[in-house]
Amino acid sequence: MRRIFPVALSALMALSIAATATSVHAQQRGRGEQGQGEDDQAAAKKKKRDSEWNQPKAPLAQLRNAGPCPYVKVLYDASRYVEFKDGKESAAQTAYTGEIQSLTSGCAYKSNDPVKMQVQMLFEMGRGPQATGDQKTYRYWVAVTERNKSVLAKEYFDLPVKFPQGQDRVYVTQTLNTITIPRADEKVSGGNFEVLIGFDVTPEMAAFNRDGKRFRVNAGQTQQAQTQPGNVAKP
């Protein structure tokens, strides 16, 4: 785990990033028994639909904050993990792949309290013809920065994945719970910060992503993707 803090921040301030596999669902105020029943039915339908389509749930309730939440995005150069045997860029030489498919996030803060965030990520992992086994430990990182400026903190997480027999890809949901960003005072809003996420890639992988190259794993074969439960990411 590596953390980098600018001199401008007080030495007593700390930024923490912890990961769990627990989702926190949004809550709403009741509007009477009839209204509550309609809300419950709608929530049940949405939960079923999200489950069927592997969509991550909003991790935080819609709270009234003192200002906007930090920006959360995937760094393009590190958005995909594509591993080739002997460094040969071809579909036939593909070993393991990974891609961050989607992000959802929420935050809460007031007065001069720190910004507390939760971020949920949906990963798609693939196994190509040169894969050496049915298990792979991917590594990704999460960084908090001053918007368009210096890095405040950066942490790495291991993500072990097991591919079911006969399957070439799985989906994995990870939840960061919580990211805590200190603020100097109440005049500093969450909009002053960014949360960046990406795979731990080699310079060659970053260049491959930057050039927009893509290969499909086992193109032409019809296989149903399997969903793997979210694991607790460990730094």
N, C-alpha and C positions, 0 to 999 in steps of 0.2 A: 504494500500500500504506500502510495507516495502522495504527499500533500505539499502544495506550494502556496505560501501566503505572501501578499505584498506588504511592504513596510508600512503602508498607510493604515492597515488594520491593526488594532490593538492586539498585543500578545496574549491577552486574556480571552480573546474571542476565538471560538472554534467552530468549524463547519463539519457536520457529521453526515455521513451517508450510510444508512443501514438498509439491508435488503430482507424482505420476507416474501412468502408466497400467499399472504392473506390479503384479500380484497376488502375494501371498506366501501359499502354501498351508500348512495345518496339517500337522504331522509327528507320527507316532506311533512308539513303540518297537515293534520286532519281537517276535513271540511264537512264534518258530520258523518253519520253512519253510512248514508247512501254514497256520499262522495268518497269516503274511505274505501268502500267496497269496490267502486269503479277503479280507484287508484290501485288497489290490490290486484284486480284482474289485469289491468294494463301492465303492471310490474311483472306479473307472472308470465304474460305473453312475451314481454321484452326479454325476460330472463331465458325463456325457452328458445327464442329466436337467436339471441346472442350465443347461447350454448351450441346451437346447430351450426352457426356460421363462424365459430371460433373467434368471436369479437370480444376484446377485453372490455371490462366494465369501468365506468368512471370511478376512480379510486377515492375521491373526496366529495363530501357534500358541497352543495353550492352555497358557500358561506359569504357573508358580507365582509369584504376585506377593506383594509385602509387604502388599498390601491391595487394595481394590476399584479398578476402573477408573473414570475420569471418566464422567459421564453424557453421552451423545451424543444430540441430538435436533434436529428441524427446528422453527424458530420458525414458529408457525402463520400469523402475519400475512404472512410472506414465503415460505410453502411453495409458492405458485403464482405464475406469471408469466402475466398475461392482458392482452394489448395490444389496445386497441380503436381503430378509426379515428375521429378527431375526438372521442374520449372517449365515444362512444355505446355504452352497455352492451347489446348484443344479439348473438346468434349470427351474424347477417348482417354485423355490423361487426367481427368478430374478425379480427385480423391474425396474431399469433403467440401461442402459449401454451407454458407449461412447468410441470412438476410434479415434485417430488422423490418418487419412488415408494417407495424403501426405503433403509435404512442398515444397514451391518454394521460392526463395529469390534472392535478388540482392543488390549491394552496390555501393557507389560512394564516392571517396575521392582523394585528391591530396595534395601535399606539406605537411604541418603539420595540415591540416584541420581535424576535427573529421570525423570518419567513419559514414556515414548515410546509413541506411539499411531499406529495406522493406521486410516483410515476409508474405506470404500468406499460410493459413492452410485450409485443408479440413477435417471437422469433420463428422463422422457418429454417430448419436445418436439413441439408441434403447429403446423401451418400452416393458417390459416383463409382464408375467402373474400377477405379484404382484404389478404392477404400480397402484398408487392411483388416477391418473388423466391424462389429456392429455397435461399437461404443466410441465416443469422441468427446473430449473435454474442450469446449470452446472457451475463449477468454474475451471479455469485453470490459470497457471502462466507462466511467461516468465522471464528467468534469463540471465544475461550477466556475463560471467566469464573470467578471464585470463585463457588461455588455460591450462587445467589440473591443475588449481590452485584455487585461492580464488574467491568467488562471489563478483562482483562489484555492481550489482543491481538486485533486484527481484521485480516484480509487479504481482498482482493478478487481474484477469478479470472475470466478471460474464457473462455468455452466456445463456440467456433465450431461450428456445426452446418450440414450440408448435407442437404437433403431430396431423396431420389431422385425421378426423374421419375414423376409420377402418384401419389405417396405424400403423405399429409398428416401423418404423424408418424414419429418415429424414437426409439429408445432409445439412451442414451449412458451408459456407465459411467465414473466418475471415481474415482481412488484418491488420497487424501492420504497421502503417505509421506515423512516422518513428522511428526507433531505432537509437539513436545518441550516439556514443561511443567516448569520448575524447581520444586524443593521446598526449603523452608527447612531442614528436617531430616527424619529418618526418622519422626517422629511425624505428619507431614503426609501423609495418604493421597490416592490418586487420587480418592476420593469427595468431596474438597473442591472439585473442579473440574467444570465443565460445558463441553462443546463444542457450540456452536449453529451451525446452518447455515441459509442462506436465500438466496433470489434478491434481487438489488438491485432493489427495486421503488419506484415512486412512492407518495406518500401515498394517491392514489386507488386504486392497485392493492392497497395494504395494507388499505384500508377495504373493498374488494370481497371480499378473502379473509376479513376479520374477520366480514363479514355472511354468509359461507357460500354466496355465490352461485356458480353453476356454469353453464357453457354447453358443449355438446358440439360439437367441430369437425366440420363436414360430417355432422351426425346423419342416420342412415338409410342412408348409403353403406357398403358393405362393402369395406374395404381392409385388406390384410395389413400389419401394422406391421413396419418394417425395423429391424434392430439395427445401430447404428453403433459401430465400435470406440472404446474409450476414448481420449481425447486427453490429452496432457500439458497440464494447466492452467497457465497463466502468469499471475503476478500483474501 
